[in-house]
Amino acid sequence: MSSVDYRWRYQDADGRELAGPDARFADQAEAESWFGEQWTDLLAQGVHQVTLLRGEAEVYGPMSLHPADS
């Protein structure tokens, strides 16, 4: 049985893909926990939105890193 990793796709304000940490996770909860700790650093590095992927399939996103009131 093979497992499929979860990972994040990083994008700029125009939706273009950006390089970012090549972190891979065994499950969605682990990926989301990591993101919860890293999102402010990602925003400071120019990432404006992310999409959670399982393999190459989108789980959800794109999700903005900016607060809803900005």
C-alpha positions in Angstrom: 0.0 0.0 0.0 1.5 3.4 -1.0 0.7 6.6 0.8 0.1 10.0 -0.8 1.7 13.0 0.9 0.0 16.2 1.7 1.8 19.5 0.8 1.1 23.1 0.2 1.2 25.1 -3.0 2.3 28.7 -2.5 1.1 31.5 -4.7 1.6 35.3 -5.0 -1.2 37.9 -5.1 -1.8 37.1 -8.8 -2.0 33.4 -8.3 1.4 32.6 -9.7 3.1 29.6 -8.1 6.0 30.5 -5.8 8.8 28.4 -4.4 8.3 27.7 -0.7 9.2 25.1 1.9 9.0 21.6 0.4 7.3 20.2 3.5 5.4 17.0 3.1 3.0 15.5 5.6 1.4 12.1 6.2 -2.0 13.5 6.8 -4.2 16.6 6.5 -4.1 17.4 10.2 -0.3 17.4 10.3 -0.2 19.7 7.2 -2.7 22.1 8.8 -0.9 22.2 12.1 2.4 23.0 10.4 0.6 25.8 8.3 -0.9 27.2 11.5 2.6 27.7 12.9 4.2 29.0 9.6 1.6 31.2 7.9 3.0 34.5 9.2 6.5 33.7 8.0 5.1 32.6 4.6 3.2 35.9 4.3 6.4 37.8 5.2 8.2 35.9 2.4 5.7 37.1 -0.2 3.2 34.2 -0.2 -0.3 35.6 -0.5 -2.4 32.4 -0.8 -2.0 28.6 -0.4 -3.7 25.5 -1.6 -3.5 22.2 0.2 -2.7 19.3 -2.1 -2.9 15.5 -1.6 -0.6 14.2 -4.3 -1.5 16.4 -7.2 -5.2 16.8 -6.3 -6.5 19.9 -4.6 -8.0 19.4 -1.2 -9.0 23.0 -0.7 -7.8 26.5 -1.7 -6.6 28.8 -2.7 -6.8 30.3 0.8 -5.7 33.8 1.5 -3.0 34.5 4.1 -4.4 38.0 4.7 -6.8 38.7 7.5 -10.4 39.0 6.3 -10.6 42.7 7.3 -7.5 43.8 5.3 
